[in-house]
Amino acid sequence: MNGAECLLRTLVGNGLDLCLMNPGTSEMQFVSALDRVPGMRPVLCLFEGVCSGAADGYARMTRRPAATLLHLGPGLGNGLANFHNARKARSPVVSIVGEHATRHLRHDAPLTADVAAFARTVSGCVRVLESAGGMGAAASAAVAAAYGPPGQVSTLIVPADFSWSEAGAPGPAAAPPAPCAPGAATIQAAARILRSGRPVGLYLNGGTLFGRGLEAAGRLAAAGARVVSDRFAARSAGGRGRFGPRRIPYFPEPAEALLAGLETLILVEAAPPVSFFAYPGRRSELAPENCRMFVLASPAEDGTAALEALAEEIGAPPFALGPAPATPCLPPAGPLTAEAVGRAVAALIPEGAIISDETVSSSEQVWPHLGTAAPHDHLPVTGGSIGQGLPVALGAALACPDRKVVALEADGSGMYTLQSLWTMARERLDVVSVILANRRYRILDIEIRRTGATEIGRVANEMIDIGSPALDWVKLAEAQGVPATRAGTAEEFTAQFRAAMAESGPRLIEAVLPA
């Protein structure tokens, strides 16, 4: 078999069953092999940033890699922003990038670029295939590297002549490595810290924020630990009946207040918390200046096992729910606000829903209501590179076709990857996209003042305003095959969102907020 078929069979043999692609000439052998190799679902995306973002969303929900197939350096360049977010999410992704044939590289043809240099900016592992005969082994190694732990983007660069040349047998199946649990000495040291009676916090990230890890964290909170979570963790379980750690706020002042007084912060699959940006006259670190950092589990270790062992070590009580939160209420009639959107979403999403969240400036009005919603998974911004909300929703829907997916997306951010809608329509995915349209990069109204640039003159204002001309998300969605409506009042949004929850398939609601 040729190299392309060997690559494809190796990926399938390693359990990869999804490839998000925007191929070009150098990848045509791979595309041709799709008809000869069963087991791989190819999904076409009209922009490479949709491929990389969807692979991130898929990995967040399955904890397994999908493959992406991109064309040469510029194609990879188009996908870098959401590969950056995937890197921060610790998502396993196998990124296949085509390259010119080896004999063609010396001619510096128009698309020639340093593909490996592009890849290194977002990849934990980069391999350049050196021979067609090495295809199977290289592909297996790329899959193994994607798993980590922790998960990472693993890039394999494949020259075109190695795809059309004879390559031999597929590579072996690489068993995903299991993360190690911390040793008994670490657990005992953490237990002594918790028993000290001094102010102690637990700071969670990674796999500790859903499933057994979250339940163990709830036990430790009941034993007196102050449990907080990384705001930018890739996936969190939320809603009624689940323990809800306090998330670190976005801005440093409330984040510092949340952590105030702590003498020790126990890190579980987390790095020490820092401010999203630097601001004049403020520290970057969010914990108190003399707060000690104790690593219970690194990002490469099993934080869930560590929390369970720690709960047993200190004799923490079984996890028990506190008083039931108030039943979510629909928003009152009147103007549509971000808070009204949050209330309606919390009241109407079904159990098991997945929320891909890129609300940016609206998050503080939306998030508090989600704690009263039906049990769901929440996929927030991780790396801050905007344009992840719609692709991550796309990937989550591919991963979990039996679950309703809701994308809460800002209008400015949504424009970066609106091509996601086309793939949602093509694949008939059950995604409801809610575009919070305030016609402005609203977060920058806040940030321009926080950075000390106190004046917003006419020219500066034009760099933040995206309402002239106004974006028409109904037309943008319908042009890509997604039915869409527009809501300008709380009543209209509630009715439209209720209808969307009762239907299957892609749909978009443009929620027009006050300017």
C-alpha positions as CSV (number, residue, x, y, z in Angstrom):
1,M,0.0,0.0,0.0
2,N,1.1,3.6,-0.5
3,G,2.0,5.9,2.3
4,A,-1.3,7.7,2.5
5,E,-3.2,4.4,2.9
6,C,-0.7,3.2,5.5
7,L,-1.1,6.5,7.4
8,L,-4.9,6.2,7.4
9,R,-4.9,2.5,8.4
10,T,-2.5,3.3,11.2
11,L,-4.7,6.0,12.6
12,V,-7.8,3.8,12.4
13,G,-5.9,1.0,14.0
14,N,-5.0,3.3,16.9
15,G,-8.7,4.1,17.5
16,L,-8.9,7.4,15.7
17,D,-12.2,7.6,13.8
18,L,-12.6,11.3,13.0
19,C,-10.5,13.5,10.7
20,L,-11.4,17.2,10.4
21,M,-9.9,18.3,7.1
22,N,-9.2,21.1,4.7
23,P,-6.9,19.3,2.2
24,G,-5.0,20.6,-0.8
25,T,-2.9,19.0,-3.6
26,S,-0.3,17.5,-1.3
27,E,-3.0,15.6,0.6
28,M,-4.9,14.2,-2.3
29,Q,-3.5,10.7,-1.8
30,F,-4.9,10.7,1.7
31,V,-8.3,11.9,0.4
32,S,-8.3,9.1,-2.2
33,A,-7.5,6.5,0.4
34,L,-10.7,7.4,2.4
35,D,-12.7,5.3,0.0
36,R,-10.5,2.2,0.5
37,V,-10.1,2.4,4.3
38,P,-13.3,2.0,6.4
39,G,-13.6,3.3,9.9
40,M,-12.6,6.9,9.5
41,R,-15.2,9.7,9.4
42,P,-13.9,12.5,7.3
43,V,-15.5,15.9,8.0
44,L,-14.8,18.8,5.6
45,C,-14.3,22.3,7.1
46,L,-14.1,25.5,5.1
47,F,-11.4,27.0,7.2
48,E,-8.5,25.4,9.0
49,G,-9.3,27.2,12.3
50,V,-12.6,25.3,12.3
51,C,-10.6,22.0,12.0
52,S,-8.3,22.8,14.9
53,G,-11.1,24.1,17.1
54,A,-13.4,21.2,16.4
55,A,-10.6,18.7,17.2
56,D,-10.2,20.5,20.5
57,G,-13.9,20.2,21.3
58,Y,-13.9,16.5,20.3
59,A,-11.0,15.8,22.6
60,R,-12.5,17.7,25.6
61,M,-15.5,15.4,25.5
62,T,-14.0,12.1,24.6
63,R,-10.4,12.5,26.1
64,R,-9.3,10.9,22.8
65,P,-7.7,12.5,19.8
66,A,-9.2,13.3,16.5
67,A,-7.0,13.9,13.4
68,T,-6.8,17.1,11.5
69,L,-5.5,17.2,7.9
70,L,-4.2,20.6,6.7
71,H,-2.3,21.8,3.6
72,L,1.3,23.0,3.9
73,G,2.5,25.8,6.0
74,P,-0.2,28.4,5.2
75,G,-2.9,25.9,5.9
76,L,-1.4,25.1,9.3
77,G,-1.0,28.8,9.9
78,N,-4.7,29.3,9.5
79,G,-5.3,26.8,12.2
80,L,-2.8,28.0,14.7
81,A,-5.1,30.1,16.9
82,N,-7.4,27.2,17.8
83,F,-4.4,24.8,18.1
84,H,-3.2,27.3,20.7
85,N,-6.5,27.0,22.6
86,A,-6.2,23.2,22.3
87,R,-2.7,23.3,23.7
88,K,-3.9,25.3,26.7
89,A,-6.8,22.9,27.1
90,R,-4.3,19.9,27.1
91,S,-6.4,18.3,24.4
92,P,-4.9,15.4,22.5
93,V,-4.9,16.1,18.8
94,V,-3.1,14.4,15.9
95,S,-2.3,17.1,13.4
96,I,-1.3,15.8,9.9
97,V,0.2,18.5,7.7
98,G,1.0,17.9,4.0
99,E,4.3,19.1,2.7
100,H,5.8,19.5,-0.8
101,A,7.5,16.4,-2.3
102,T,11.0,16.3,-1.1
103,R,12.6,16.9,-4.5
104,H,10.4,20.0,-4.9
105,L,11.4,21.8,-1.7
106,R,14.7,23.1,-3.1
107,H,12.8,25.2,-5.7
108,D,11.1,27.4,-3.1
109,A,7.7,27.2,-4.9
110,P,5.0,29.7,-3.9
111,L,3.6,27.6,-1.0
112,T,7.0,26.5,0.4
113,A,7.3,27.4,4.1
114,D,9.0,26.2,7.3
115,V,6.1,24.0,8.3
116,A,7.9,22.6,11.4
117,A,8.5,26.1,12.7
118,F,4.8,26.9,12.5
119,A,4.0,23.6,14.2
120,R,6.4,24.0,17.1
121,T,4.5,27.1,18.3
122,V,1.5,25.0,19.3
123,S,2.7,21.4,19.4
124,G,4.1,19.3,22.2
125,C,5.6,17.0,19.6
126,V,6.6,17.6,15.9
127,R,7.8,14.9,13.5
128,V,8.9,15.3,9.9
129,L,8.5,12.1,8.0
130,E,11.9,11.1,6.6
131,S,10.9,8.2,4.4
132,A,7.8,6.5,3.0
133,G,8.8,3.3,4.8
134,G,8.7,5.0,8.1
135,M,5.1,6.1,7.7
136,G,3.5,3.5,10.0
137,A,5.9,3.9,12.9
138,A,5.8,7.7,12.7
139,A,2.0,7.7,12.7
140,S,1.8,5.4,15.7
141,A,4.3,7.5,17.5
142,A,2.3,10.7,16.7
143,V,-0.8,9.2,18.3
144,A,1.1,8.1,21.4
145,A,2.6,11.6,21.8
146,A,-0.9,13.2,21.5
147,Y,-2.0,11.4,24.6
148,G,0.9,12.7,26.7
149,P,0.1,12.8,29.5
150,P,-1.0,15.5,29.6
151,G,-2.7,15.6,26.2
152,Q,-1.1,17.7,23.5
153,V,-1.1,18.6,19.9
154,S,1.1,16.1,18.1
155,T,2.1,17.1,14.5
156,L,3.2,14.8,11.8
157,I,4.5,16.5,8.6
158,V,4.1,14.3,5.5
159,P,5.9,15.1,2.2
160,A,3.7,14.4,-0.8
161,D,6.0,11.8,-2.4
162,F,6.0,9.7,0.7
163,S,2.2,9.6,0.4
164,W,2.2,8.2,-3.1
165,S,5.2,5.9,-2.6
166,E,5.1,2.3,-1.3
167,A,5.2,2.3,2.5
168,G,4.6,-1.2,3.8
169,A,2.5,-2.3,6.7
170,P,0.6,0.1,9.0
171,G,2.2,1.0,12.4
172,P,1.3,-0.8,15.6
173,A,-1.5,0.3,18.0
174,A,0.0,2.5,20.7
175,A,-1.6,1.9,24.1
176,P,-2.6,5.3,25.6
177,P,-0.4,5.8,28.7
178,A,-2.3,6.1,32.0
179,P,-1.2,9.0,34.2
180,C,0.5,8.1,37.4
181,A,-1.1,8.9,40.8
182,P,1.1,10.8,43.2
183,G,2.9,8.7,45.8
184,A,1.8,8.1,49.4
185,A,4.3,10.6,50.8
186,T,2.7,13.4,48.7
187,I,-0.8,12.5,49.9
188,Q,0.3,12.4,53.5
189,A,2.0,15.8,53.2
190,A,-1.1,17.3,51.7
191,A,-3.2,15.8,54.5
192,R,-0.9,17.4,57.1
193,I,-1.5,20.8,55.4
194,L,-5.3,20.3,55.6
195,R,-5.2,19.2,59.2
196,S,-3.0,22.2,60.2
197,G,-6.0,24.4,60.9
198,R,-4.3,27.1,58.8
199,P,-6.1,28.7,55.8
200,V,-5.7,26.3,52.9
201,G,-7.2,26.2,49.4
202,L,-7.4,23.5,46.7
203,Y,-7.0,24.8,43.1
204,L,-8.4,22.4,40.5
205,N,-7.9,21.9,36.7
206,G,-7.9,19.1,34.2
207,G,-9.8,15.9,34.8
208,T,-10.7,16.9,38.4
209,L,-13.6,19.1,37.3
210,F,-16.0,16.3,36.2
211,G,-16.9,12.8,37.3
212,R,-15.2,11.3,40.3
213,G,-12.7,14.1,40.7
214,L,-15.4,16.6,41.3
215,E,-17.1,14.4,43.8
216,A,-13.9,13.9,45.7
217,A,-13.4,17.7,45.7
218,G,-16.8,18.1,47.2
219,R,-15.8,15.8,50.0
220,L,-12.7,17.9,50.7
221,A,-14.8,21.1,50.7
222,A,-17.1,19.5,53.3
223,A,-14.0,18.8,55.4
224,G,-13.2,22.6,55.3
225,A,-10.9,23.2,52.3
226,R,-11.6,26.3,50.2
227,V,-12.0,24.7,46.7
228,V,-11.5,26.9,43.7
229,S,-11.1,26.1,40.0
230,D,-9.2,27.5,37.0
231,R,-11.6,29.7,35.1
232,F,-10.0,28.5,31.9
233,A,-10.1,24.7,32.5
234,A,-11.1,22.8,29.4
235,R,-14.2,21.1,30.8
236,S,-16.3,21.4,33.9
237,A,-19.4,19.5,35.0
238,G,-22.0,21.9,36.3
239,G,-25.7,22.3,37.2
240,R,-28.0,20.9,39.9
241,G,-26.8,18.0,42.0
242,R,-23.1,18.6,41.4
243,F,-20.5,20.2,43.6
244,G,-19.6,23.6,42.3
245,P,-16.1,25.0,43.1
246,R,-15.7,28.7,42.9
247,R,-14.1,29.7,39.6
248,I,-11.3,32.3,39.7
249,P,-12.8,35.5,38.4
250,Y,-11.5,37.1,35.2
251,F,-10.3,40.4,36.6
252,P,-7.5,40.4,39.3
253,E,-9.3,42.3,42.0
254,P,-12.1,39.8,42.6
255,A,-9.7,36.9,42.0
256,E,-7.4,38.2,44.7
257,A,-10.4,38.7,47.0
258,L,-11.4,35.0,46.5
259,L,-7.9,33.8,47.4
260,A,-7.3,36.4,50.2
261,G,-5.9,35.0,53.4
262,L,-4.7,31.7,52.1
263,E,-1.4,30.5,53.4
264,T,-1.2,27.4,51.2
265,L,-2.7,26.6,47.8
266,I,-2.7,22.9,46.9
267,L,-2.4,22.6,43.1
268,V,-4.2,19.7,41.5
269,E,-3.4,19.4,37.7
270,A,-3.1,23.1,37.9
271,A,-0.4,25.8,37.6
272,P,-0.4,28.7,40.1
273,P,-3.2,31.2,39.2
274,V,-2.1,34.3,37.4
275,S,-4.0,37.3,35.9
276,F,-5.0,37.0,32.2
277,F,-3.2,40.2,31.5
278,A,-0.7,42.5,33.2
279,Y,-2.0,45.8,34.5
280,P,-0.1,48.9,35.6
281,G,0.7,48.7,39.3
282,R,-0.6,45.2,39.9
283,R,1.1,41.8,40.5
284,S,0.6,39.1,38.0
285,E,0.1,36.4,40.7
286,L,-3.4,36.2,42.1
287,A,-2.7,34.3,45.4
288,P,-1.4,36.3,48.4
289,E,2.2,37.2,48.1
290,N,3.4,34.8,50.8
291,C,1.1,32.0,49.9
292,R,2.9,28.6,49.6
293,M,2.2,26.5,46.5
294,F,2.0,22.7,47.2
295,V,1.7,20.4,44.1
296,L,-0.6,17.5,44.9
297,A,-0.7,16.4,41.3
298,S,1.0,17.9,38.3
299,P,-0.8,18.3,34.9
300,A,0.8,15.0,33.9
301,E,-0.5,13.1,36.9
302,D,-3.9,11.7,37.9
303,G,-5.5,14.4,40.0
304,T,-8.7,12.5,40.5
305,A,-6.9,9.6,42.1
306,A,-5.0,12.1,44.2
307,L,-8.1,13.9,45.5
308,E,-9.8,10.5,46.3
309,A,-6.7,9.4,48.2
310,L,-6.5,12.7,50.1
311,A,-10.2,12.5,51.0
312,E,-9.7,9.0,52.4
313,E,-6.5,10.1,54.2
314,I,-8.2,12.8,56.2
315,G,-11.4,10.9,56.7
316,A,-13.5,13.4,54.7
317,P,-17.2,12.8,54.9
318,P,-19.1,11.4,51.9
319,F,-20.1,13.9,49.3
320,A,-23.6,15.2,50.1
321,L,-25.6,17.8,48.3
322,G,-26.4,21.0,50.2
323,P,-29.8,22.7,50.0
324,A,-31.2,22.4,46.5
325,P,-30.6,25.5,44.5
326,A,-33.6,27.5,43.5
327,T,-35.4,26.3,40.4
328,P,-34.2,28.4,37.5
329,C,-36.6,31.1,36.6
330,L,-37.3,32.4,33.1
331,P,-36.3,36.0,32.6
332,P,-39.0,38.6,33.1
333,A,-40.5,40.3,30.1
334,G,-38.6,43.3,28.8
335,P,-35.4,44.2,27.0
336,L,-33.0,41.4,26.1
337,T,-29.9,41.4,28.3
338,A,-27.0,39.0,28.8
339,E,-28.5,38.1,32.2
340,A,-31.9,37.3,30.5
341,V,-30.1,35.0,28.1
342,G,-28.4,33.3,31.0
343,R,-31.7,32.8,32.8
344,A,-33.4,31.3,29.8
345,V,-30.5,29.0,29.0
346,A,-30.4,27.8,32.6
347,A,-34.1,27.1,32.7
348,L,-34.5,25.4,29.3
349,I,-31.4,23.3,28.5
350,P,-32.0,19.5,28.9
351,E,-30.0,17.3,31.2
352,G,-26.8,16.2,29.6
353,A,-26.4,19.4,27.4
354,I,-23.0,20.6,26.5
355,I,-22.3,24.4,26.5
356,S,-19.5,25.7,24.4
357,D,-19.0,29.2,25.9
358,E,-17.2,32.2,24.4
359,T,-19.4,34.9,25.9
360,V,-16.3,37.1,26.7
361,S,-17.7,40.3,28.2
362,S,-21.1,38.7,29.0
363,S,-19.8,35.8,31.0
364,E,-20.3,37.4,34.4
365,Q,-24.0,38.0,33.6
366,V,-24.5,34.4,32.2
367,W,-22.4,32.1,34.3
368,P,-24.1,32.6,37.8
369,H,-27.4,31.2,36.4
370,L,-25.8,28.0,35.0
371,G,-25.4,26.6,38.5
372,T,-29.2,26.1,38.7
373,A,-29.5,24.5,35.3
374,A,-29.9,20.8,34.6
375,P,-26.7,18.8,34.9
376,H,-24.5,19.7,31.9
377,D,-20.9,20.1,30.7
378,H,-19.3,23.5,30.3
379,L,-16.5,24.1,27.8
380,P,-15.1,27.6,28.3
381,V,-12.4,29.7,26.7
382,T,-8.9,28.2,27.5
383,G,-6.2,30.0,25.6
384,G,-7.9,33.3,24.9
385,S,-7.5,33.1,21.2
386,I,-10.9,34.2,20.0
387,G,-12.9,32.2,17.6
388,Q,-13.2,28.9,19.5
389,G,-16.8,28.9,20.5
390,L,-18.4,27.6,17.3
391,P,-15.7,25.1,16.4
392,V,-15.6,23.6,19.9
393,A,-19.3,23.2,19.7
394,L,-19.0,21.5,16.4
395,G,-16.4,19.1,17.8
396,A,-18.4,18.4,20.9
397,A,-21.5,17.5,18.7
398,L,-19.4,15.1,16.7
399,A,-18.1,13.5,19.9
400,C,-21.6,13.2,21.5
401,P,-24.2,13.0,18.9
402,D,-26.9,12.0,21.4
403,R,-26.5,15.2,23.4
404,K,-27.8,18.8,22.8
405,V,-25.0,21.3,22.2
406,V,-25.4,25.0,22.9
407,A,-22.8,27.5,21.7
408,L,-22.9,30.8,23.6
409,E,-20.9,33.0,21.3
410,A,-20.0,36.7,21.1
411,D,-20.7,38.4,17.8
412,G,-17.1,39.6,17.3
413,S,-15.6,36.3,18.2
414,G,-18.0,34.4,16.1
415,M,-16.9,36.1,12.9
416,Y,-13.5,34.5,13.2
417,T,-14.8,31.0,12.5
418,L,-18.4,31.4,11.3
419,Q,-17.6,28.7,8.6
420,S,-18.4,26.3,11.5
421,L,-22.1,26.8,10.7
422,W,-21.6,25.3,7.2
423,T,-20.1,22.1,8.6
424,M,-22.9,21.9,11.3
425,A,-25.4,22.0,8.5
426,R,-23.6,19.6,6.3
427,E,-23.2,17.0,9.1
428,R,-26.7,17.7,10.5
429,L,-25.4,18.3,14.0
430,D,-27.6,19.1,16.9
431,V,-26.1,22.5,17.8
432,V,-28.0,25.6,18.8
433,S,-25.7,28.7,18.4
434,V,-26.7,31.7,20.4
435,I,-24.9,34.9,19.2
436,L,-24.8,37.6,21.8
437,A,-24.8,40.6,19.5
438,N,-23.9,43.9,21.1
439,R,-22.2,45.1,17.9
440,R,-19.0,45.9,19.8
441,Y,-15.8,44.4,21.1
442,R,-17.3,45.1,24.6
443,I,-14.4,43.6,26.6
444,L,-12.1,46.2,25.1
445,D,-14.2,49.1,26.5
446,I,-13.1,47.7,29.9
447,E,-9.6,46.8,29.0
448,I,-8.7,50.1,27.4
449,R,-9.2,51.8,30.8
450,R,-7.6,49.1,32.9
451,T,-4.4,49.4,30.9
452,G,-4.2,53.2,31.7
453,A,-5.4,54.4,28.3
454,T,-8.3,56.4,29.8
455,E,-9.5,58.2,26.8
456,I,-11.6,56.7,24.0
457,G,-11.7,59.2,21.2
458,R,-13.5,59.0,17.9
459,V,-10.8,57.0,16.2
460,A,-10.2,54.7,19.1
461,N,-14.0,54.1,19.4
462,E,-14.1,53.0,15.7
463,M,-11.5,50.3,16.5
464,I,-13.9,48.8,19.1
465,D,-17.3,49.4,17.3
466,I,-18.4,46.5,15.0
467,G,-21.9,47.9,14.4
468,S,-21.2,49.9,11.3
469,P,-22.2,48.2,9.1
470,A,-24.2,45.9,11.4
471,L,-23.6,42.2,11.1
472,D,-26.7,40.2,10.1
473,W,-26.3,36.8,11.7
474,V,-29.6,35.6,10.4
475,K,-28.4,36.0,6.8
476,L,-24.9,34.7,7.6
477,A,-26.4,31.5,9.1
478,E,-29.0,31.0,6.4
479,A,-26.4,31.4,3.7
480,Q,-24.6,28.4,5.2
481,G,-27.7,26.2,5.6
482,V,-28.5,26.9,9.2
483,P,-32.1,28.2,10.0
484,A,-31.9,31.3,12.1
485,T,-34.0,33.8,14.0
486,R,-33.4,37.1,15.7
487,A,-34.5,38.1,19.2
488,G,-34.7,41.6,20.6
489,T,-36.7,41.1,23.8
490,A,-36.5,38.6,26.6
491,E,-39.8,37.1,25.5
492,E,-38.7,36.6,22.0
493,F,-35.4,34.9,23.0
494,T,-37.2,32.6,25.5
495,A,-39.7,31.5,22.9
496,Q,-37.0,30.9,20.2
497,F,-34.6,29.1,22.6
498,R,-37.5,26.9,23.9
499,A,-38.4,25.9,20.3
500,A,-34.7,25.2,19.6
501,M,-34.4,22.9,22.6
502,A,-37.4,20.9,21.3
503,E,-36.0,20.4,17.8
504,S,-33.0,18.5,16.5
505,G,-30.4,19.8,14.1
506,P,-28.5,23.1,13.7
507,R,-30.1,26.4,14.5
508,L,-28.9,29.9,15.3
509,I,-30.5,32.7,17.4
510,E,-29.1,36.2,17.1
511,A,-29.7,37.7,20.6
512,V,-29.5,41.5,20.1
513,L,-28.3,43.1,23.3
514,P,-28.3,46.8,24.1
515,A,-25.3,48.7,22.6
